[in-house]
């Protein structure tokens, strides 16, 4: 288990160099090996269960996966559709879309009904986060400037409205796969290149209130702007 530790916030130029190097590394294409391709179309398809068809590669919110677009399930309300998929790590998931939405939610639930329920909870959590977005941005700015201190726990990421699979893959990409906690200033800097970290900082802020919460500033209360 890794303890990143609490160290002073880095200078902006140093942080920018760090993030530039990280993003360049992430831009390199990752092609699956032939053995993985064979596995996907044999054991991988079998793992997804009866009715699985051809798998198509996809990537969204840090999750690389192969989706069987012909293997779907609809919610009782008729407003959500779940597609069977398998991640690069070999984990079966449901890729859930709400009607009219372009982005899906990755759920490791065993059955689609549980995946639909998880998606609804995450949807409400994301709405709440958008409503708090101005406060979250102010909190992140204060962390970067050293005005407040906070420790971000791994549990904060899982308690947020982000999908756990996406959280795991992001931490892996940032070389933080085994971290248990990290200084808030580091997460606040990372938020500049991955805005969804704001979801995690919101969970941190709610967990540590009132110790790290600052009084609202003029113009920073009320509904926040869309995350876009």
C-alpha positions, 0 to 999 in steps of 0.5 A: 500500500502506498502512502503518497505523503503530505508535501508542499504544493508544487510550483505551477511550472513543475506541476505542468511538466508532470502532467504533460509527461503523464498525458503524453504517456497516455496518448501512446496506443495500446494494442491488445496482444494476439493472445488477448484477441484470441481469448476475447473471441473464445473464453471472453465471449463464453464468460459473457454468457449465452447470446454473446456475439461479436465483440467491438473495441471501445474506450470511454472514461478511462475504461478500455473494453470490448462490447457486444452491442447485440447482447442487450437488456432493457430496464423496466421503465424503458429508459435504459439499455445495458450492453454486455462488455468485458474490460481489458482486464477480463472483467465482465461488465454492463455498459448502461446508457440512458435514453438520449445520452451519449455517454454510458455507465460501467457497472460490474453488477452481475445482473442488468437490474442491479446495473440499472439501479447503480446507474440511477444512483450515479446519475443522481450523484452527478446531478448533485455534483453539478449543483455543487460545482462552483464550491468544488472549484473553489475548494480545488483552487484553495488546495492548490494554493495551500490555503487549506489542507485535506487528505483524499482517501481512496474511499472518496473516489468510490463514494463519488458518482464515478463508476468504480471501474473508471476510478481503478483505470484512472488511478492505474494510468496515473501510476497510483493504482496502489494508493490508499490516500493522497494529499489534496493539493495533488488531486486538485492539480490533477483536476486541471487535466481530468475535471472528473476528479472534482467528483472525488474532491466533493466526496472529500469535502463532504467527509471532512466538513467542517474542518476543510470547508471554507465559507462561501465567497460572493458569487460561489453559492447556488447551482453550479455550471454543467461539467460539459 
